[in-house]
């Protein structure tokens, strides 16, 4: 950035034109009659509007050039469908169109797929939350939001959680003196303890001490859940031989576990 110049999709934003209200209505009338030059001028004159909208999404980790292009599609839809007879400013009409187009893009490109109905519920819940916060002057509870929407609280909670951005295990949570703590450093699986890892490592090392046939028998018996008879038929020896080899293998492994 230099001299307030920002290049997005090859567009020098500092050189973007601005249109007066009268000129905008004049161009809208011409564009709706099929004047392509008027439509292009109208689009150019409203690109700043797209820039102001995409700033709301700058912290989502998306490429700003991509969001700008998607926002331009929303702008064109707004320009093409704007009704000049309405007593509404063009920006008031186009901003929701631009936001809607960007949200559809983000929804369709999200790493986690969420159903449209759940997303619609989530966005309605966000609007209800803003309305309640505005009227009460405080952050409403999920119970209050659910009551305002006439939905079960569980549905509202699930919908709001579904649209949260996924967190990477490598996202930093704290940094001090050059030592960064990441999310993965704070995650613990209580189902597996350090002793389990040591035991599994010992078993793997003990297996590698066995002869190939003994190792094959142990893997089939204890990792694949097969009977001695099934193992015997598989490798072409008697069940008694399998039993003897299995016992010898277990005795050998005990020395290393």
N, C-alpha and C positions, 0 to 999 in steps of 0.2 A: 504494500500500500504506500503510495506516495502522492502528496498533493490531493488527498481525498479521492484518489483514483483507485477503483477496484475493478478488476477484470473478471467477469463471470461469463463463461461460454463465449469468450472472445468479444464481449461487449464492454466498452469503456463506460462504466456507470456514471462517471463524472460528466460525461458528454450527453447524457440522456436528456431529451427535451421535456419541458413541462407544458401542459395545455391549459388554456383558460377554460372556464365552464362553458362559455359561449362557443368557443372553437370545438370543444369536445362534443357538444350537442349537434353542431353542424356536421362534424365528421361522422357521428353515429347515424344521422339521417342518410348521408351519402353511402356509408358502408352497407346499411340495410337495403339500399337500392341496388347493391352489387358493385359499388365502386371499390376495386381492390386497392388502389392507391390510398384512398381515404382510410380503409381498414388497416393498412400497414402503418400509416401515420398514427392512427389511433392506438395501435398496439405499442408502437415505440413510445408514445406519450404516456403510457401507463405502466411501463416496465418498472418504474420506481415503486409502484404499488406491490408488484410481485416481490421485489427485494425486501420491502418492509415486512411482508408476510413470512418469508422463509427465515427471517431472523428468529422467529419463534421456535424453529426446529433445529437451530444450529447446534444444540447440545445432544443430538441423537446419534452423532457419529456418521451421518450420511454425507455423501459428496454434495457440496453446495451447488455445483454446476448441474447435477442431476435434479436437485430440488427446484432450481431456477427454471429448468426446461419444463418440468411437470407443472410448476406454477404458471408458466406461460400458457399451457394448454387450458388451465382453469380460467385464466384471464380471457382467452379467445372465446371460450364457451360463454362467459359472462357478457362479453361485448356483443356476441351474435344473438343472445337471447334477451338483452336489455330492452325494456319497454319504455320508449320515450314519453309516453303519456302518463307514466307514474311520477309522482312527486317525490322521487328518491334519487339521491346522489349516486352516480355510477360506482364510486368506490364502495359505498355501502352495499351495493348489489354484488359487486365482483369479489370482494374479500371472502365471503363464505364459499363462493365457487372455487377460488384458488385454494383455500384451506381444505375443502372437500376433496379436491383432486390430489393434493399432497397426502392427505390421510389415506386415500385409497391406494396410492403408490406405496406408502409405508406399510400398509396392511398386507398388500400382495407380495411385498419383498421382505417381510419379517421372517426371521429364522424359525420362529415358532408360529405355526398355523393356528389361528383362532377363528371360530365360526363367525359369520357375518352377524347372526342374531345376538351372539354374546357381545360382540363389539358394539352393536347398536345399543344394547342394554348398558354397556359401560359408558358410552358417550352421553346417553340420557341421564345416567347417574351423575356424571360430572356436571352437566347443566343443572340438574336438581341441586347438587351440592353448592354450586355458585349462587343459585337463587336463594337457597336457605341461608347461606353465609351473608348474603347482602341484606336480607330482611332481619336477621337476628344479630348480626355483628359478631358472630363467632363461628368456628368450624363446626358444622353439624356432625352428628354421629351417624354411623351406617344404619342404625335403627330408624333415625329420623328421615334419612334419604329413602330407605325402603318404604317407609310409611307414605312419604310424599309420592312415590312412584306406584304405590299399591302392589308391591312385589315382596316376596319373602326375603328376609335379610340375607340368607345364604346365597340367593341368586345375585344380589347386588355385590356381595363380597367377592364371589367367584369371578364375576364380570370385571370388576375393577382390578383384581389380581391378574387377570388374563392379558390385560393390555400393558402391564408393566414391562419395561425393557429387560431382557435377560442380562444377568450379571456374569461377567467372565471370571473364571478362577484366577486370572492373572491381573485383575483390577487391583491397583494399590489401595490400601485402606489406611496406611500410616507410614510416615517416613521420618526418620530422625538420624542425623549423622551419617547419611549415605546408606543406611540399612533400611530397605523397604520391606514392609509387611504386606503380603498379598492376601486376597480372599482365601486362596487355597491353604494358607498358613493357619487360618482360623477355623477350617472345616475339620470335623472329627467324625469318623465312622465308629460308633460305639459297639457295633456288631463285630468289629475286628480289632484286636489289640496287638501290641508289639510282640507278645509271646506267640500269637498265631503266625506272624510273619517269620519269626525265627524257626518255629516248628516246621512250617512249609518248606523253608530253605533247607533245613536239615534233612527232611524226607527226600527232597530232590537230589541232594548230594549223595545220600545213601543209595538211592536208586541207581545213580551213575556208577556205583561200586559193583553192581551186579553184572553177571554175564547176560548177554542179549536175551537168551531164552528165559532166564529167571525174571529179568526185568519185564519182559512181555507178559509173563504169567501174573506178576504182581499188578501190573497196570490193568489187565483185563479183569482180575478178581476184585480189586479194591477201588479202581477208578471207573470201571465200566459196569461193575455189578454183575459179572457173569459167574455161573457156577463152575465147579471143577470139571464136571462132565462136558460142559460147553467148551471150556478151554481145551480139554483133551481132544475133542473132536476137531477143534480149530487147528491145533498144531500137530495132530497125528500121533499122540502117545496115549498111554492108559491114564485113567483117573488116579490110580495109585502113584504113578510117576509124577503127575501134576501135584498131588498132595505132598510128596516127598520134596520136590523142588521148591514148592511154596514155603514149606517149613524151613528149609535151608536158607532160602532168600531172606525170610523174616529174621532168622538168627543173625545173618550177616548184617542186615540193616540196623539191628539193635546196637551194634558196636559203634555206629556213627550218629545215632540220634540221641 
